[in-house]
């Protein structure tokens, strides 16, 4: 994850015309001489690394006309698959939009919105129990990166899908700025809208039916 993130960062620096000024500036500020040195010590220069911006296909791009095509390609990953989502208790990945409507089935394991790593072993055990023969989508911040690494070594099919649902919501709104989303915890927005757990809504009822465990 770190090495592929480096490649994404380097692409942003070298070809920054593709990205917004804010995104390019943030990456440049992160890629200090010390950080670059640390990353280079981990890189295997004989390998090819893909862009790690998979879960951020919209907001950072200056030209957003190809965003739909990028999202459509990502949706193909879980089209017709049985999906297990492990996410924060108020993340609600794909709820209220069509991001994962092409999946054959959807089940969810909920974990704490914050400090999920404190329950890492319980989360891993739960995903091992329910994630066999499924595509696992992990949406639990840095904990998802560790989980994806550990479970991939155990032959589970798992993706650290990061901020994709939030990016998709922003894409649907055609917004150029980070904004709050009703019924969802948006970690990148300070002071997000209160989440109403009691809203009578078909999407929320379906979401509640998909929950099989809470860690």
C-alpha positions, 0 to 999 in steps of 0.5 A: 500500500505504501509503495503503490501510494508513492507511485500515485504521489509521484504521478501527481507531482510529475503530471500535476496538470491532471489534478486540482491545485489543492491535490497536487499541493497536498501531495507535494507537502507530504512528499518531503525528502525524508518521506521519499527516502523512507519510501525508496527503501521499501520499493522493489525497482524491478516491479511495476506499481499501479496507481493507488488512487483507485478509491479517489477517482473524482475529486482530485481530478481537474477534468472530471468528464471521465469520472463516470467511466472510472466509476463504471470500471470499478463497479465491474469488480463486484458485478454479480459477486457475493460481497461482504462489506466491513465498515464503520457503524455509520459509514453505510457504503453504497447506501442511497446510491447505485454504487454496489447495486450490481452485486449478487448479494451484500452482507455487512459487518459493522465496526467502531467508527473510530479506533477500529484497530483496537478490535483488530483481531475480532474484526479479522476473525469475523471477516474470516468467518463470513468472508469465505467465497466472497469479495470483501470490501474494507472501509475502516481507514488504515485498519483496512490496509492491514486487514487486506494485507493479512487476509490476502495472504490467507487467500481471501479476496479483499479490497481496501476500498477507502473513500470510494463511496464518499467520492461517488456521492460527491460525483453524483452531486457534481460538487468540487468541494468536500461536503457532508452526506445525509445518513453517512459519516464522512471522515474528511468533513468536519461537522458533518450532518447528524446521522438520523438512525430513525429515518423511515427509508427503504435504503436504510431498511435494506441496509439494516437487513444486510447487517450480520454482525457488529464488532 
